[in-house]
């Protein structure tokens, strides 16, 4: 009997620890910008007012050598599978009428986190197949879907070419408003309604600042004034391009602020890992680097990346260890307590010790 009691205690303690670990699983929120320029946000010394992204950078860790693919769909597929695009079927961007999509035998991060007990949501731009049902987000591990399947929609009309592309849970959603603002608000609604007895994984890929270049009028007016005050001669088209991109980025930052506020109001920000990165370099120039979107130069594939998780990720830290987008899959799955066992090999590696330790 003396031996039995300690053994039973060990079982009870182990069960208690296991239950506590389940409760303490962090929420995971991944925010993806689209075509953002390296030198535009405030945290990189840019001219755009981005107080919410600046806050994440100041109170979190910045990966200064974070690499992606030169265009959008390959980066998105690499993130969700932990595998290079030549493996997952997304070697090129998905065009409007393409019937192809990410290969259906790929296990996605959403599916893996579902298996670890997470509620999974995508709120924003999918761009990994929009023609067949088998390619859509709710067939790829997401419990909840909101936003656009393809790309290049009007920010107000939600149309691309002749097609209307705005959905909630695979149903067409007629909704007025600026898409960037709507994405932030939808995230807030999901957070407000969620039962936090279950952790959630939210993938929030904005379509900002990708074209068409449409910005909220009040912000566009602000940045048109700003670019007119810059020294030196610049063409009217350059000024207008910059003013629109600046305004679109500030709008996205405001939406990120809406997201942060929603997490704070539910009291879960401290137990939420927030990751922010960009899908590829911005169009045209990305000082101090050469090249931009579509180029395999630094300006096309090196992008800002931030990790924010109070008490778990060091604040105001920059890490120059090289990290690739495929590394997010095993890193986030490890944090969420998911299994890395799968039939297809993973190309990424878990970078958590580098992120938190500050060393390559």
Protein Blocks (a to p, Z undefined) as FASTA:
>chain_A
ZZmmmmmmmmmmmmmmmmmmmmmpccddddddehiafklpmklopabdcfklmmmmmmmc
cdfbbcddfbfklmmmmmmnopafklnopabccdfklcbdcdfkbccfklmmmmnopacd
dedjeknojkbmklpmklnopabdcdjfbehiafklopahjbccddeehiacddedjfkl
mmmmmmmmmmmmpcckbccddddddfbfcdcddddfklmmmmmmmmmmpgcjddfklmmm
mmmmmmmmmmmmmmmmmmmmmmmmnopmmmcccddddfbdcehiadfbecdehiacfklm
gccdddddehkacghiacfbdcdfklmmmmmmmmnopafbdfbdcfbdcfklmmmnopZZ
